[in-house]
Amino acid sequence: MKTRQKVNPIKKGENFWGYVFIAPNLIATAIFVLIPILFSLYMSFMKWDMINPPEFVGLANFTEKMMRDEQFFIALKNTAVYSFISIPLGVVAAILVAYVLSGDLRGTTVFRSIIFIPVTLSMISVSMIWKWLLNGDYGVVNYFLSFFGIDGISWLGDERYAMMSVILIGIWKSLGFNVVILIAAFKDVPKSLYEAAVLDGANGFQKFKNVALPLSAPSIFFVTVMSIINSFQVFDVVYMTTQGGPGDATRVVYYWIYQNAFKFFDMGYASALSWIVFIIIFVFTMLQMKFGGRNQSYD
C-alpha cells in the first residue's frame, strides 16, 4: 500500500515565509519589468501616438514601415561600427590594465580605485564632462594639443571624429568594471604555475600569453559578452554629446528608437524597433555563447 508522505510543518512554514520575503521583489519585477515588456510587444502591432486610441496594424511596423526606413538602417550600421570598434578595444585595454594591476607593484591599490571611479558615476555626468573636455573652441583636450602645434579639432562636431570620440568615452566609462572582473581572474591563477613557467624559461610576455590568458578565459568571455550587450544598447552618451549628429554620424539604434517614441510620437513603431534590437542582441549573444564559450571551463 502506498503511504502518504507527511509534510513537515516546520518545512511548510519555512516555504511560506520564504515566499512572503521574495514577494516584494517578484511584484516589483512583474510591475516594472514583465508587464512593460509584454505591453511593448502588444504595442509593436499597433499604431499609437499616445493621444488617440491605439490602432491595430498587424506586422506593418515590422515589414512595410521598417523596410522603408532608411534612417533605421543608418542607425543599425552606426551601432555595428560602434560595437565592432569598442568591443575589441575595450576588452584588450581591460585585459592589459587588469594584468598590470593584478601584480604586486606599489600603488596598484590607488590605481585600481582611480580606474573604478568612472563606473560609480552616471553616464549623463560623464558625458557632460567629456563634452566640455572635447569642446572644439575651449576644450581642455585641444588646449593641450595646441602645445604640439595641432589646431583645434571639433571632436564632437566633425563627422570624421564624432563616432570615435563617443566610442572612447564609452570605453573609458566601462573600463573600471571590466578591469575589476579581470583582476579577480588573474589573481585566481595559482602562483605555482607562474613559477613553473619561469623554470621552463618563460619570459614575462610568455607567462601572460600561455598562463594568465588561458586560465582567465572564462572571465574574459564574460566581459566580452557583457560588452556586446552594452554596445548595442548605447544611448545616453550619444544623447548627451552629439544628439545623433553631426548629420547621421552617431545616430545609433537606441537613439532612433527614442526619437520615434518621444519626438515623433510613434510608440508602436518604436516598440517594434525595440524588439528587433532585442532579437539582434539575443542572436549575437547565443552565437557568442555557442562558439566562444564552447571550450570554456568554469571550475
C-alpha positions as CSV (number, residue, x, y, z in Angstrom):
1,M,0.0,0.0,0.0
2,K,1.1,3.5,-0.8
3,T,1.7,5.6,2.2
4,R,1.0,9.3,2.1
5,Q,4.1,11.3,2.9
6,K,3.5,13.7,5.7
7,V,4.5,17.3,5.2
8,N,6.8,18.7,7.9
9,P,5.0,21.7,9.5
10,I,8.3,23.4,10.1
11,K,9.3,22.9,6.4
12,K,5.9,24.1,5.3
13,G,6.2,27.3,7.4
14,E,9.7,28.0,6.0
15,N,8.4,27.7,2.5
16,F,5.5,30.1,3.3
17,W,7.8,32.8,4.8
18,G,10.3,32.3,2.0
19,Y,7.5,33.2,-0.5
20,V,6.5,36.1,1.7
21,F,10.0,37.6,1.7
22,I,10.6,37.3,-2.0
23,A,7.1,38.5,-2.9
24,P,8.0,42.3,-2.9
25,N,10.8,41.6,-5.4
26,L,8.5,39.4,-7.6
27,I,5.8,42.0,-7.5
28,A,8.2,44.8,-8.4
29,T,9.7,42.7,-11.2
30,A,6.2,42.0,-12.6
31,I,5.1,45.6,-12.5
32,F,8.3,47.3,-13.7
33,V,9.8,44.6,-16.0
34,L,7.4,41.9,-17.1
35,I,4.3,44.0,-17.7
36,P,6.2,46.7,-19.7
37,I,7.9,44.0,-21.8
38,L,4.5,42.4,-22.7
39,F,2.9,45.8,-23.2
40,S,5.7,46.8,-25.7
41,L,5.2,43.6,-27.6
42,Y,1.5,44.4,-27.8
43,M,2.2,47.9,-28.9
44,S,4.6,46.7,-31.6
45,F,1.5,45.6,-33.6
46,M,-0.2,48.9,-33.1
47,K,-0.1,52.5,-34.4
48,W,-0.3,54.8,-31.4
49,D,0.6,58.4,-30.9
50,M,0.0,58.3,-27.1
51,I,-3.0,60.6,-27.6
52,N,-5.5,58.8,-29.8
53,P,-6.6,55.1,-29.1
54,P,-4.2,52.5,-30.5
55,E,-4.9,51.2,-33.9
56,F,-4.1,47.6,-34.8
57,V,-1.8,47.4,-37.9
58,G,-0.5,43.8,-37.6
59,L,3.0,43.3,-38.9
60,A,3.1,46.6,-40.8
61,N,5.6,48.1,-38.3
62,F,8.0,45.2,-38.8
63,T,7.6,44.9,-42.6
64,E,6.4,47.9,-44.6
65,K,7.5,50.7,-42.3
66,M,10.8,49.3,-41.2
67,M,11.8,48.2,-44.7
68,R,11.3,51.8,-46.0
69,D,13.0,53.4,-43.0
70,E,16.5,54.4,-44.3
71,Q,17.3,56.1,-41.0
72,F,16.9,52.7,-39.2
73,F,19.5,51.1,-41.4
74,I,21.8,54.0,-41.0
75,A,21.4,53.7,-37.2
76,L,21.9,50.0,-37.4
77,K,25.2,50.5,-39.4
78,N,26.4,53.1,-36.9
79,T,25.6,50.7,-34.0
80,A,27.5,48.0,-35.7
81,V,30.5,50.3,-36.2
82,Y,30.4,51.3,-32.5
83,S,30.2,47.7,-31.5
84,F,33.0,46.3,-33.7
85,I,35.4,49.0,-32.7
86,S,34.5,49.5,-29.0
87,I,34.3,45.8,-28.1
88,P,37.9,44.7,-29.1
89,L,39.4,48.0,-27.9
90,G,37.6,47.9,-24.6
91,V,38.3,44.2,-23.9
92,V,42.0,44.4,-24.9
93,A,42.5,47.6,-22.8
94,A,40.8,45.9,-19.8
95,I,43.0,42.8,-20.1
96,L,46.2,44.8,-20.3
97,V,45.3,47.1,-17.4
98,A,44.0,44.3,-15.3
99,Y,47.1,42.2,-15.8
100,V,49.4,45.1,-14.7
101,L,47.3,46.0,-11.7
102,S,46.9,42.3,-10.6
103,G,50.6,42.3,-9.7
104,D,52.3,43.3,-6.5
105,L,53.6,46.6,-7.7
106,R,53.5,49.6,-5.4
107,G,50.5,51.9,-5.8
108,T,48.3,49.4,-7.6
109,T,45.5,49.8,-5.0
110,V,45.4,53.5,-5.7
111,F,45.3,53.0,-9.5
112,R,42.5,50.4,-9.1
113,S,40.4,52.9,-7.2
114,I,41.1,55.6,-9.8
115,I,40.1,53.4,-12.7
116,F,36.9,52.3,-11.0
117,I,35.7,55.8,-10.2
118,P,34.0,56.3,-13.7
119,V,31.9,53.2,-13.0
120,T,30.4,54.9,-9.9
121,L,29.4,57.9,-11.9
122,S,26.3,58.2,-14.1
123,M,26.8,58.2,-17.9
124,I,25.0,61.5,-18.0
125,S,27.5,63.3,-15.8
126,V,30.4,61.5,-17.6
127,S,29.1,62.6,-20.9
128,M,28.7,66.2,-19.8
129,I,32.3,66.3,-18.5
130,W,33.7,64.8,-21.8
131,K,31.5,67.2,-23.8
132,W,33.3,70.0,-22.1
133,L,36.8,68.4,-22.4
134,L,36.3,67.8,-26.1
135,N,34.8,71.1,-27.0
136,G,36.3,72.4,-30.2
137,D,36.6,76.0,-29.1
138,Y,37.7,75.9,-25.4
139,G,38.1,72.2,-24.6
140,V,41.0,71.1,-22.4
141,V,42.0,68.4,-24.9
142,N,42.5,70.9,-27.7
143,Y,44.3,73.2,-25.3
144,F,47.0,70.6,-24.6
145,L,47.2,69.7,-28.3
146,S,47.9,73.3,-29.1
147,F,51.3,72.9,-27.3
148,F,52.3,70.5,-30.1
149,G,51.1,72.8,-32.9
150,I,47.9,70.9,-33.5
151,D,45.0,73.2,-34.4
152,G,41.7,72.9,-32.6
153,I,39.6,69.8,-33.6
154,S,35.9,69.6,-33.4
155,W,35.8,66.2,-31.8
156,L,32.0,66.0,-31.5
157,G,31.1,68.3,-34.3
158,D,33.1,66.7,-37.2
159,E,31.8,63.5,-38.8
160,R,35.4,62.2,-39.0
161,Y,35.9,62.3,-35.3
162,A,32.5,62.2,-33.7
163,M,31.9,58.4,-33.6
164,M,35.4,57.6,-32.4
165,S,35.0,60.2,-29.6
166,V,31.8,58.6,-28.5
167,I,33.5,55.2,-28.6
168,L,36.4,56.3,-26.4
169,I,34.0,57.9,-23.9
170,G,32.1,54.6,-23.7
171,I,35.3,52.6,-23.3
172,W,36.6,54.9,-20.6
173,K,33.3,54.6,-18.7
174,S,33.1,50.8,-18.7
175,L,36.9,50.1,-18.3
176,G,36.8,50.0,-14.5
177,F,34.1,47.3,-14.3
178,N,35.9,45.1,-16.8
179,V,39.2,45.6,-15.0
180,V,37.8,44.6,-11.6
181,I,36.4,41.3,-13.1
182,L,39.7,40.5,-14.8
183,I,41.9,41.4,-11.9
184,A,40.0,38.9,-9.8
185,A,40.5,36.3,-12.6
186,F,44.3,37.0,-12.9
187,K,44.7,36.9,-9.1
188,D,43.0,33.5,-9.0
189,V,45.7,31.9,-11.2
190,P,48.0,29.8,-8.9
191,K,51.4,31.4,-8.4
192,S,52.9,27.9,-8.7
193,L,52.0,27.9,-12.4
194,Y,53.9,31.2,-13.0
195,E,56.9,29.7,-11.1
196,A,56.8,26.6,-13.2
197,A,56.7,28.7,-16.4
198,V,59.8,30.7,-15.2
199,L,61.6,27.4,-14.5
200,D,60.8,26.4,-18.1
201,G,62.4,29.7,-19.3
202,A,59.3,31.7,-20.0
203,N,59.6,35.5,-20.0
204,G,57.0,38.0,-18.9
205,F,55.1,38.0,-22.1
206,Q,55.1,34.2,-22.4
207,K,53.7,34.0,-18.8
208,F,50.9,36.4,-19.8
209,K,50.2,34.6,-23.1
210,N,50.5,31.0,-22.0
211,V,49.4,31.1,-18.4
212,A,47.4,34.1,-17.5
213,L,45.2,34.4,-20.6
214,P,44.2,30.7,-20.9
215,L,43.3,30.3,-17.2
216,S,41.3,33.6,-17.2
217,A,39.4,32.8,-20.4
218,P,36.0,32.3,-18.7
219,S,36.2,35.8,-17.2
220,I,37.4,37.3,-20.5
221,F,34.5,35.6,-22.2
222,F,32.0,37.1,-19.7
223,V,33.4,40.6,-20.2
224,T,33.2,40.1,-23.9
225,V,29.5,39.0,-23.8
226,M,28.6,42.0,-21.5
227,S,30.4,44.3,-23.8
228,I,28.4,43.0,-26.8
229,I,25.1,43.6,-25.0
230,N,26.1,47.1,-23.7
231,S,27.4,48.2,-27.1
232,F,24.1,47.5,-28.8
233,Q,22.3,49.5,-26.1
234,V,24.4,52.6,-26.3
235,F,22.2,55.7,-26.0
236,D,22.9,58.1,-23.1
237,V,26.4,59.1,-24.3
238,V,25.0,59.9,-27.8
239,Y,22.0,61.8,-26.4
240,M,24.2,64.0,-24.2
241,T,27.1,64.7,-26.5
242,T,26.1,64.6,-30.2
243,Q,22.3,64.1,-30.4
244,G,23.0,61.7,-33.2
245,G,25.0,64.2,-35.2
246,P,26.8,65.7,-36.9
247,G,24.3,64.6,-39.7
248,D,23.7,61.0,-39.0
249,A,27.3,60.1,-38.0
250,T,26.4,59.0,-34.5
251,R,22.7,58.1,-34.8
252,V,22.6,54.7,-33.2
253,V,19.5,52.3,-32.9
254,Y,18.5,53.2,-29.4
255,Y,18.7,56.9,-30.2
256,W,16.5,56.3,-33.2
257,I,14.0,54.4,-31.0
258,Y,13.9,57.3,-28.6
259,Q,13.3,59.8,-31.4
260,N,10.4,57.7,-32.8
261,A,8.8,57.3,-29.4
262,F,9.2,60.7,-27.8
263,K,9.9,63.1,-30.7
264,F,7.7,61.7,-33.5
265,F,5.2,60.1,-31.0
266,D,5.1,56.8,-32.9
267,M,5.1,54.5,-30.0
268,G,4.1,51.4,-32.0
269,Y,7.0,51.7,-34.4
270,A,9.4,52.4,-31.6
271,S,8.2,49.2,-29.8
272,A,8.7,47.2,-33.0
273,L,12.3,48.6,-33.3
274,S,13.0,47.7,-29.7
275,W,12.0,44.1,-30.3
276,I,14.2,43.9,-33.5
277,V,17.1,45.1,-31.4
278,F,16.3,42.5,-28.7
279,I,16.4,39.8,-31.3
280,I,19.7,41.0,-32.7
281,I,21.3,41.1,-29.3
282,F,19.9,37.7,-28.4
283,V,21.2,36.1,-31.6
284,F,24.7,37.6,-31.1
285,T,24.8,36.5,-27.5
286,M,23.7,33.0,-28.3
287,L,26.3,32.8,-31.1
288,Q,29.0,34.0,-28.7
289,M,27.8,31.5,-26.1
290,K,27.9,28.6,-28.6
291,F,31.1,29.3,-30.3
292,G,33.1,31.5,-27.9
293,G,32.1,29.6,-24.8
294,R,32.3,26.0,-26.2
295,N,35.8,25.3,-24.7
296,Q,35.5,27.5,-21.6
297,S,35.9,25.9,-18.2
298,Y,34.3,27.4,-15.1
299,D,35.8,25.1,-12.5
